[in-house]
Amino acid sequence: MDLFDSLKDKVRGKNISIVFPEGDDTRIVSAAIRLAKDELLHPVVLGNKDEVSKLATANGYTLTDAVEVLDPNTYPASDFDEMVQAFVERRKGKNSEEQAKEMLKDVNYFGTMLVYMHKVDGLVSGAKHPTGDTVRPALQIIKTRQGVSRTSGAFIMSRNEGKERYLFADCAININPAAQELAEIAVESARTARLFDIDPKVAMLSFSTKGSAKSDEVTKVAEATKIAQKLAPNEQIDGELQFDAAFVPVVAAQKAPHSDVAGKANVFVFPELQSGNIGYKMAQRFGGFDAVGPILQGLNEPVSDLSRGCNSQEVFDVALLTAAQATV
């Protein structure tokens, strides 16, 4: 089944609500209208209802009551006071009430608090904001799950109508993760892969296969592999592996004949951000893969960061991914 057909099946009828802080963006509004029309989820768009409606109409869309428009500027005072108190408590003295009130004027902080307070199930932002503006509130408020020191960004890579489906990580967040952090990324990537109907076989990528080269970079990946295997002994995780050894059975038989992952990998963990970002974009542009993400892994609640160059379809797709995360 196509990736997005399977995601639609996962989320339809679950009444999952996703908040979109950027209600002044046509791509967001049009995607929200489609999601509501297709009865896939309950979109909550932040903004002034009249302005959101005018924006929709000007671009050939009709805003219906199936799309909830929530204006932070007219949010009931009692509900806002509750949000401020929850924010101050969550920040554990790092921000005063006055600072909280000011910070919650930011739509991403406001939207993230809606997720934290379980008024919505997830958040999608980033069409108009840089990654930090989406990730920072998530890390400060929602935070990472126990045992996960930091979030990471994964992409679902699919081709041939979803018949080929892989996961690449981390391609968005951590510039140069240490061995422990890389191990956590591997374990979280396996978890994410399973959510999207990928039976994970996780390759820890390097320019070396099983000690064929020696360097600090190789040592880090080898150490990360051992840590990941201890963290998740029931997962199939192996490394360090060159990409050809991880992916091509004939090469795997030569370079890593005793590996359960080599030659069969479908989850690829890159040693640092530079190679991960280059890798997914090469697969996208040279290989004709659709790259959907980044999916933020390791958070207590689902938050997704869009590319500022995204189109309406990509907003639609990422919202489905985010809603699917909320089903777990």
Contacts in CASP RR format, 6 or more apart in sequence:
PFRMAT RR
TARGET T0000
AUTHOR 0000-0000-0000
METHOD contacts of the structure
MODEL  1
MDLFDSLKDKVRGKNISIVFPEGDDTRIVSAAIRLAKDELLHPVVLGNKD
EVSKLATANGYTLTDAVEVLDPNTYPASDFDEMVQAFVERRKGKNSEEQA
KEMLKDVNYFGTMLVYMHKVDGLVSGAKHPTGDTVRPALQIIKTRQGVSR
TSGAFIMSRNEGKERYLFADCAININPAAQELAEIAVESARTARLFDIDP
KVAMLSFSTKGSAKSDEVTKVAEATKIAQKLAPNEQIDGELQFDAAFVPV
VAAQKAPHSDVAGKANVFVFPELQSGNIGYKMAQRFGGFDAVGPILQGLN
EPVSDLSRGCNSQEVFDVALLTAAQATV
1 9 0 8 1.000
1 162 0 8 1.000
1 197 0 8 1.000
2 161 0 8 1.000
2 162 0 8 1.000
3 156 0 8 1.000
3 158 0 8 1.000
3 162 0 8 1.000
3 165 0 8 1.000
3 196 0 8 1.000
3 197 0 8 1.000
3 292 0 8 1.000
4 317 0 8 1.000
4 320 0 8 1.000
6 196 0 8 1.000
6 197 0 8 1.000
7 196 0 8 1.000
7 320 0 8 1.000
7 321 0 8 1.000
7 323 0 8 1.000
7 324 0 8 1.000
8 38 0 8 1.000
8 40 0 8 1.000
8 320 0 8 1.000
10 323 0 8 1.000
10 324 0 8 1.000
10 327 0 8 1.000
11 40 0 8 1.000
11 41 0 8 1.000
11 320 0 8 1.000
11 323 0 8 1.000
11 324 0 8 1.000
11 326 0 8 1.000
11 327 0 8 1.000
12 39 0 8 1.000
12 40 0 8 1.000
13 39 0 8 1.000
14 41 0 8 1.000
14 323 0 8 1.000
14 326 0 8 1.000
14 327 0 8 1.000
15 41 0 8 1.000
15 42 0 8 1.000
16 41 0 8 1.000
16 42 0 8 1.000
16 121 0 8 1.000
16 122 0 8 1.000
16 323 0 8 1.000
16 326 0 8 1.000
16 327 0 8 1.000
17 41 0 8 1.000
17 42 0 8 1.000
17 43 0 8 1.000
17 44 0 8 1.000
17 68 0 8 1.000
17 119 0 8 1.000
17 120 0 8 1.000
17 121 0 8 1.000
17 122 0 8 1.000
18 35 0 8 1.000
18 41 0 8 1.000
18 42 0 8 1.000
18 43 0 8 1.000
18 44 0 8 1.000
18 120 0 8 1.000
18 121 0 8 1.000
18 122 0 8 1.000
18 123 0 8 1.000
18 124 0 8 1.000
18 319 0 8 1.000
18 322 0 8 1.000
18 323 0 8 1.000
18 326 0 8 1.000
19 44 0 8 1.000
19 45 0 8 1.000
19 46 0 8 1.000
19 70 0 8 1.000
19 111 0 8 1.000
19 114 0 8 1.000
19 115 0 8 1.000
19 120 0 8 1.000
19 122 0 8 1.000
19 123 0 8 1.000
19 124 0 8 1.000
20 28 0 8 1.000
20 31 0 8 1.000
20 32 0 8 1.000
20 43 0 8 1.000
20 44 0 8 1.000
20 45 0 8 1.000
20 46 0 8 1.000
20 123 0 8 1.000
20 124 0 8 1.000
20 125 0 8 1.000
20 315 0 8 1.000
20 319 0 8 1.000
21 46 0 8 1.000
21 107 0 8 1.000
21 108 0 8 1.000
21 110 0 8 1.000
21 111 0 8 1.000
21 123 0 8 1.000
21 125 0 8 1.000
21 129 0 8 1.000
22 28 0 8 1.000
22 46 0 8 1.000
22 107 0 8 1.000
22 125 0 8 1.000
22 126 0 8 1.000
22 127 0 8 1.000
22 128 0 8 1.000
22 129 0 8 1.000
23 29 0 8 1.000
23 45 0 8 1.000
23 46 0 8 1.000
23 47 0 8 1.000
23 52 0 8 1.000
23 55 0 8 1.000
23 69 0 8 1.000
24 47 0 8 1.000
24 51 0 8 1.000
24 52 0 8 1.000
24 55 0 8 1.000
24 128 0 8 1.000
25 127 0 8 1.000
25 128 0 8 1.000
26 55 0 8 1.000
26 59 0 8 1.000
26 312 0 8 1.000
27 127 0 8 1.000
27 310 0 8 1.000
27 311 0 8 1.000
27 312 0 8 1.000
27 315 0 8 1.000
28 45 0 8 1.000
28 127 0 8 1.000
28 315 0 8 1.000
29 45 0 8 1.000
29 52 0 8 1.000
29 55 0 8 1.000
29 56 0 8 1.000
29 59 0 8 1.000
29 61 0 8 1.000
29 63 0 8 1.000
29 67 0 8 1.000
30 56 0 8 1.000
30 59 0 8 1.000
30 61 0 8 1.000
30 312 0 8 1.000
30 315 0 8 1.000
31 312 0 8 1.000
31 313 0 8 1.000
31 315 0 8 1.000
31 316 0 8 1.000
31 319 0 8 1.000
32 43 0 8 1.000
32 45 0 8 1.000
32 67 0 8 1.000
32 319 0 8 1.000
33 43 0 8 1.000
33 56 0 8 1.000
33 61 0 8 1.000
33 62 0 8 1.000
33 63 0 8 1.000
33 64 0 8 1.000
33 67 0 8 1.000
34 312 0 8 1.000
34 316 0 8 1.000
35 41 0 8 1.000
35 43 0 8 1.000
35 316 0 8 1.000
35 319 0 8 1.000
35 320 0 8 1.000
36 42 0 8 1.000
36 43 0 8 1.000
36 64 0 8 1.000
36 66 0 8 1.000
36 67 0 8 1.000
37 64 0 8 1.000
37 66 0 8 1.000
40 320 0 8 1.000
40 323 0 8 1.000
41 319 0 8 1.000
41 320 0 8 1.000
41 323 0 8 1.000
42 66 0 8 1.000
42 68 0 8 1.000
43 66 0 8 1.000
43 67 0 8 1.000
43 68 0 8 1.000
43 319 0 8 1.000
44 68 0 8 1.000
44 69 0 8 1.000
44 70 0 8 1.000
44 114 0 8 1.000
44 120 0 8 1.000
45 52 0 8 1.000
45 67 0 8 1.000
45 68 0 8 1.000
45 69 0 8 1.000
45 70 0 8 1.000
46 69 0 8 1.000
46 70 0 8 1.000
46 71 0 8 1.000
46 72 0 8 1.000
46 107 0 8 1.000
46 110 0 8 1.000
46 111 0 8 1.000
47 69 0 8 1.000
47 70 0 8 1.000
47 71 0 8 1.000
47 72 0 8 1.000
47 107 0 8 1.000
48 69 0 8 1.000
48 71 0 8 1.000
48 73 0 8 1.000
49 69 0 8 1.000
49 71 0 8 1.000
52 63 0 8 1.000
52 69 0 8 1.000
53 63 0 8 1.000
53 69 0 8 1.000
56 62 0 8 1.000
56 63 0 8 1.000
57 63 0 8 1.000
63 69 0 8 1.000
72 104 0 8 1.000
72 105 0 8 1.000
72 107 0 8 1.000
72 110 0 8 1.000
75 83 0 8 1.000
80 104 0 8 1.000
82 117 0 8 1.000
83 104 0 8 1.000
83 110 0 8 1.000
83 113 0 8 1.000
83 117 0 8 1.000
84 97 0 8 1.000
84 100 0 8 1.000
84 101 0 8 1.000
84 104 0 8 1.000
85 97 0 8 1.000
86 113 0 8 1.000
86 116 0 8 1.000
86 117 0 8 1.000
87 95 0 8 1.000
87 100 0 8 1.000
87 103 0 8 1.000
87 104 0 8 1.000
87 109 0 8 1.000
87 113 0 8 1.000
87 141 0 8 1.000
88 95 0 8 1.000
88 96 0 8 1.000
88 97 0 8 1.000
88 100 0 8 1.000
90 116 0 8 1.000
90 140 0 8 1.000
90 141 0 8 1.000
91 100 0 8 1.000
91 140 0 8 1.000
91 141 0 8 1.000
95 103 0 8 1.000
103 109 0 8 1.000
104 110 0 8 1.000
104 113 0 8 1.000
106 133 0 8 1.000
106 137 0 8 1.000
107 125 0 8 1.000
108 125 0 8 1.000
108 129 0 8 1.000
108 133 0 8 1.000
108 134 0 8 1.000
108 136 0 8 1.000
108 137 0 8 1.000
109 137 0 8 1.000
109 141 0 8 1.000
111 120 0 8 1.000
111 123 0 8 1.000
111 137 0 8 1.000
112 123 0 8 1.000
112 137 0 8 1.000
112 138 0 8 1.000
112 141 0 8 1.000
112 142 0 8 1.000
112 303 0 8 1.000
113 141 0 8 1.000
114 120 0 8 1.000
114 123 0 8 1.000
115 121 0 8 1.000
115 122 0 8 1.000
115 123 0 8 1.000
115 142 0 8 1.000
115 301 0 8 1.000
115 302 0 8 1.000
115 303 0 8 1.000
116 141 0 8 1.000
116 142 0 8 1.000
116 301 0 8 1.000
121 301 0 8 1.000
121 302 0 8 1.000
121 323 0 8 1.000
121 326 0 8 1.000
122 301 0 8 1.000
122 302 0 8 1.000
122 303 0 8 1.000
122 322 0 8 1.000
122 323 0 8 1.000
122 325 0 8 1.000
122 326 0 8 1.000
123 134 0 8 1.000
123 138 0 8 1.000
123 302 0 8 1.000
123 303 0 8 1.000
123 304 0 8 1.000
123 322 0 8 1.000
124 303 0 8 1.000
124 304 0 8 1.000
124 306 0 8 1.000
124 315 0 8 1.000
124 318 0 8 1.000
124 319 0 8 1.000
124 322 0 8 1.000
125 133 0 8 1.000
125 134 0 8 1.000
125 303 0 8 1.000
125 304 0 8 1.000
125 305 0 8 1.000
125 306 0 8 1.000
126 133 0 8 1.000
126 134 0 8 1.000
126 305 0 8 1.000
126 306 0 8 1.000
126 307 0 8 1.000
126 308 0 8 1.000
126 310 0 8 1.000
127 306 0 8 1.000
127 308 0 8 1.000
127 309 0 8 1.000
127 310 0 8 1.000
127 315 0 8 1.000
128 308 0 8 1.000
129 308 0 8 1.000
130 308 0 8 1.000
131 172 0 8 1.000
131 173 0 8 1.000
131 305 0 8 1.000
132 305 0 8 1.000
134 303 0 8 1.000
134 305 0 8 1.000
134 306 0 8 1.000
135 151 0 8 1.000
135 173 0 8 1.000
135 296 0 8 1.000
135 303 0 8 1.000
135 305 0 8 1.000
138 151 0 8 1.000
138 296 0 8 1.000
138 299 0 8 1.000
138 303 0 8 1.000
139 150 0 8 1.000
139 151 0 8 1.000
142 299 0 8 1.000
142 300 0 8 1.000
142 301 0 8 1.000
142 303 0 8 1.000
143 299 0 8 1.000
143 300 0 8 1.000
144 150 0 8 1.000
144 151 0 8 1.000
144 298 0 8 1.000
144 299 0 8 1.000
144 300 0 8 1.000
145 298 0 8 1.000
145 299 0 8 1.000
145 300 0 8 1.000
147 184 0 8 1.000
148 184 0 8 1.000
148 188 0 8 1.000
148 298 0 8 1.000
149 180 0 8 1.000
149 181 0 8 1.000
149 184 0 8 1.000
150 173 0 8 1.000
150 174 0 8 1.000
150 177 0 8 1.000
150 181 0 8 1.000
150 184 0 8 1.000
151 173 0 8 1.000
151 296 0 8 1.000
151 297 0 8 1.000
151 298 0 8 1.000
151 299 0 8 1.000
152 169 0 8 1.000
152 170 0 8 1.000
152 172 0 8 1.000
152 173 0 8 1.000
152 174 0 8 1.000
152 177 0 8 1.000
152 184 0 8 1.000
152 185 0 8 1.000
152 188 0 8 1.000
152 189 0 8 1.000
152 296 0 8 1.000
152 297 0 8 1.000
152 298 0 8 1.000
153 169 0 8 1.000
153 170 0 8 1.000
153 171 0 8 1.000
153 172 0 8 1.000
153 173 0 8 1.000
153 293 0 8 1.000
153 294 0 8 1.000
153 295 0 8 1.000
153 296 0 8 1.000
153 297 0 8 1.000
154 167 0 8 1.000
154 168 0 8 1.000
154 169 0 8 1.000
154 170 0 8 1.000
154 171 0 8 1.000
154 172 0 8 1.000
154 188 0 8 1.000
154 189 0 8 1.000
154 192 0 8 1.000
154 293 0 8 1.000
154 294 0 8 1.000
154 295 0 8 1.000
154 297 0 8 1.000
155 167 0 8 1.000
155 168 0 8 1.000
155 169 0 8 1.000
155 171 0 8 1.000
155 172 0 8 1.000
155 280 0 8 1.000
155 291 0 8 1.000
155 292 0 8 1.000
155 293 0 8 1.000
155 294 0 8 1.000
155 295 0 8 1.000
156 165 0 8 1.000
156 166 0 8 1.000
156 167 0 8 1.000
156 196 0 8 1.000
156 291 0 8 1.000
156 292 0 8 1.000
156 293 0 8 1.000
156 295 0 8 1.000
156 321 0 8 1.000
157 165 0 8 1.000
157 166 0 8 1.000
157 167 0 8 1.000
157 168 0 8 1.000
157 280 0 8 1.000
157 283 0 8 1.000
157 284 0 8 1.000
157 289 0 8 1.000
157 290 0 8 1.000
157 291 0 8 1.000
157 292 0 8 1.000
158 164 0 8 1.000
158 165 0 8 1.000
158 166 0 8 1.000
158 289 0 8 1.000
158 290 0 8 1.000
158 292 0 8 1.000
159 287 0 8 1.000
159 288 0 8 1.000
159 289 0 8 1.000
159 290 0 8 1.000
164 289 0 8 1.000
165 196 0 8 1.000
165 197 0 8 1.000
165 198 0 8 1.000
165 266 0 8 1.000
166 198 0 8 1.000
166 266 0 8 1.000
166 267 0 8 1.000
166 268 0 8 1.000
166 289 0 8 1.000
167 189 0 8 1.000
167 192 0 8 1.000
167 193 0 8 1.000
167 196 0 8 1.000
167 198 0 8 1.000
167 200 0 8 1.000
167 266 0 8 1.000
167 267 0 8 1.000
167 268 0 8 1.000
168 268 0 8 1.000
168 270 0 8 1.000
168 276 0 8 1.000
168 279 0 8 1.000
168 280 0 8 1.000
168 283 0 8 1.000
168 291 0 8 1.000
169 185 0 8 1.000
169 186 0 8 1.000
169 188 0 8 1.000
169 189 0 8 1.000
169 192 0 8 1.000
169 267 0 8 1.000
169 268 0 8 1.000
169 269 0 8 1.000
169 270 0 8 1.000
169 297 0 8 1.000
170 177 0 8 1.000
170 185 0 8 1.000
170 269 0 8 1.000
170 270 0 8 1.000
170 273 0 8 1.000
170 276 0 8 1.000
171 270 0 8 1.000
171 273 0 8 1.000
171 276 0 8 1.000
171 277 0 8 1.000
171 279 0 8 1.000
171 280 0 8 1.000
171 294 0 8 1.000
172 273 0 8 1.000
172 277 0 8 1.000
172 293 0 8 1.000
172 294 0 8 1.000
172 305 0 8 1.000
173 273 0 8 1.000
173 294 0 8 1.000
173 296 0 8 1.000
174 181 0 8 1.000
174 185 0 8 1.000
174 272 0 8 1.000
174 273 0 8 1.000
175 272 0 8 1.000
175 273 0 8 1.000
175 274 0 8 1.000
176 272 0 8 1.000
176 273 0 8 1.000
177 185 0 8 1.000
177 272 0 8 1.000
178 220 0 8 1.000
179 220 0 8 1.000
179 221 0 8 1.000
179 223 0 8 1.000
179 224 0 8 1.000
179 227 0 8 1.000
180 224 0 8 1.000
180 227 0 8 1.000
182 204 0 8 1.000
182 220 0 8 1.000
182 221 0 8 1.000
182 224 0 8 1.000
182 228 0 8 1.000
182 269 0 8 1.000
182 271 0 8 1.000
183 224 0 8 1.000
183 225 0 8 1.000
183 227 0 8 1.000
183 228 0 8 1.000
183 231 0 8 1.000
184 228 0 8 1.000
184 231 0 8 1.000
185 269 0 8 1.000
185 297 0 8 1.000
186 202 0 8 1.000
186 204 0 8 1.000
186 224 0 8 1.000
186 225 0 8 1.000
186 228 0 8 1.000
186 232 0 8 1.000
186 237 0 8 1.000
186 267 0 8 1.000
186 269 0 8 1.000
187 228 0 8 1.000
187 231 0 8 1.000
187 232 0 8 1.000
187 235 0 8 1.000
187 237 0 8 1.000
188 297 0 8 1.000
188 298 0 8 1.000
189 200 0 8 1.000
189 202 0 8 1.000
189 267 0 8 1.000
189 269 0 8 1.000
189 297 0 8 1.000
190 200 0 8 1.000
190 202 0 8 1.000
190 232 0 8 1.000
190 235 0 8 1.000
190 237 0 8 1.000
190 267 0 8 1.000
191 297 0 8 1.000
192 295 0 8 1.000
192 297 0 8 1.000
193 199 0 8 1.000
193 200 0 8 1.000
193 202 0 8 1.000
193 266 0 8 1.000
193 267 0 8 1.000
194 200 0 8 1.000
195 324 0 8 1.000
195 325 0 8 1.000
195 328 0 8 1.000
196 321 0 8 1.000
196 324 0 8 1.000
198 266 0 8 1.000
198 267 0 8 1.000
199 266 0 8 1.000
200 235 0 8 1.000
200 236 0 8 1.000
200 266 0 8 1.000
200 267 0 8 1.000
201 236 0 8 1.000
201 260 0 8 1.000
201 261 0 8 1.000
201 264 0 8 1.000
201 265 0 8 1.000
201 266 0 8 1.000
201 267 0 8 1.000
202 228 0 8 1.000
202 235 0 8 1.000
202 236 0 8 1.000
202 237 0 8 1.000
202 238 0 8 1.000
202 261 0 8 1.000
202 265 0 8 1.000
202 267 0 8 1.000
202 268 0 8 1.000
202 269 0 8 1.000
203 238 0 8 1.000
203 239 0 8 1.000
203 241 0 8 1.000
203 243 0 8 1.000
203 246 0 8 1.000
203 247 0 8 1.000
203 261 0 8 1.000
203 262 0 8 1.000
203 265 0 8 1.000
203 267 0 8 1.000
203 268 0 8 1.000
203 269 0 8 1.000
204 221 0 8 1.000
204 224 0 8 1.000
204 225 0 8 1.000
204 228 0 8 1.000
204 237 0 8 1.000
204 238 0 8 1.000
204 239 0 8 1.000
204 240 0 8 1.000
204 241 0 8 1.000
204 269 0 8 1.000
204 271 0 8 1.000
205 221 0 8 1.000
205 240 0 8 1.000
205 241 0 8 1.000
205 242 0 8 1.000
205 243 0 8 1.000
205 246 0 8 1.000
205 268 0 8 1.000
205 269 0 8 1.000
205 270 0 8 1.000
205 271 0 8 1.000
205 275 0 8 1.000
206 213 0 8 1.000
206 217 0 8 1.000
206 218 0 8 1.000
206 221 0 8 1.000
206 222 0 8 1.000
206 239 0 8 1.000
206 240 0 8 1.000
206 241 0 8 1.000
206 242 0 8 1.000
206 271 0 8 1.000
207 213 0 8 1.000
207 217 0 8 1.000
207 218 0 8 1.000
207 242 0 8 1.000
208 214 0 8 1.000
208 215 0 8 1.000
208 218 0 8 1.000
208 221 0 8 1.000
208 240 0 8 1.000
208 242 0 8 1.000
209 239 0 8 1.000
209 240 0 8 1.000
209 241 0 8 1.000
209 242 0 8 1.000
209 245 0 8 1.000
209 255 0 8 1.000
209 256 0 8 1.000
209 262 0 8 1.000
210 239 0 8 1.000
210 240 0 8 1.000
210 241 0 8 1.000
210 255 0 8 1.000
210 256 0 8 1.000
210 259 0 8 1.000
211 218 0 8 1.000
211 222 0 8 1.000
211 240 0 8 1.000
212 242 0 8 1.000
212 255 0 8 1.000
217 271 0 8 1.000
218 240 0 8 1.000
220 271 0 8 1.000
221 239 0 8 1.000
221 240 0 8 1.000
221 271 0 8 1.000
222 239 0 8 1.000
222 240 0 8 1.000
225 237 0 8 1.000
225 238 0 8 1.000
225 239 0 8 1.000
225 240 0 8 1.000
228 235 0 8 1.000
228 237 0 8 1.000
229 235 0 8 1.000
229 237 0 8 1.000
236 260 0 8 1.000
236 261 0 8 1.000
237 261 0 8 1.000
238 256 0 8 1.000
238 259 0 8 1.000
238 260 0 8 1.000
238 261 0 8 1.000
238 262 0 8 1.000
239 259 0 8 1.000
239 261 0 8 1.000
241 255 0 8 1.000
241 256 0 8 1.000
241 259 0 8 1.000
241 261 0 8 1.000
241 262 0 8 1.000
241 265 0 8 1.000
242 255 0 8 1.000
243 268 0 8 1.000
244 251 0 8 1.000
244 255 0 8 1.000
245 251 0 8 1.000
245 252 0 8 1.000
245 255 0 8 1.000
245 256 0 8 1.000
245 262 0 8 1.000
245 263 0 8 1.000
246 252 0 8 1.000
246 261 0 8 1.000
246 262 0 8 1.000
246 263 0 8 1.000
246 265 0 8 1.000
246 268 0 8 1.000
247 263 0 8 1.000
247 265 0 8 1.000
248 263 0 8 1.000
249 263 0 8 1.000
249 264 0 8 1.000
251 263 0 8 1.000
252 259 0 8 1.000
252 262 0 8 1.000
252 263 0 8 1.000
252 264 0 8 1.000
255 262 0 8 1.000
256 262 0 8 1.000
256 263 0 8 1.000
270 276 0 8 1.000
270 279 0 8 1.000
280 291 0 8 1.000
281 291 0 8 1.000
283 289 0 8 1.000
283 291 0 8 1.000
284 290 0 8 1.000
284 291 0 8 1.000
292 314 0 8 1.000
292 317 0 8 1.000
292 318 0 8 1.000
292 321 0 8 1.000
293 304 0 8 1.000
293 305 0 8 1.000
293 318 0 8 1.000
293 321 0 8 1.000
294 304 0 8 1.000
294 305 0 8 1.000
295 304 0 8 1.000
295 321 0 8 1.000
295 322 0 8 1.000
295 325 0 8 1.000
296 302 0 8 1.000
296 303 0 8 1.000
296 304 0 8 1.000
296 305 0 8 1.000
301 326 0 8 1.000
302 322 0 8 1.000
302 323 0 8 1.000
302 325 0 8 1.000
302 326 0 8 1.000
303 322 0 8 1.000
304 318 0 8 1.000
304 319 0 8 1.000
304 321 0 8 1.000
304 322 0 8 1.000
306 314 0 8 1.000
306 315 0 8 1.000
306 318 0 8 1.000
307 314 0 8 1.000
310 318 0 8 1.000
END
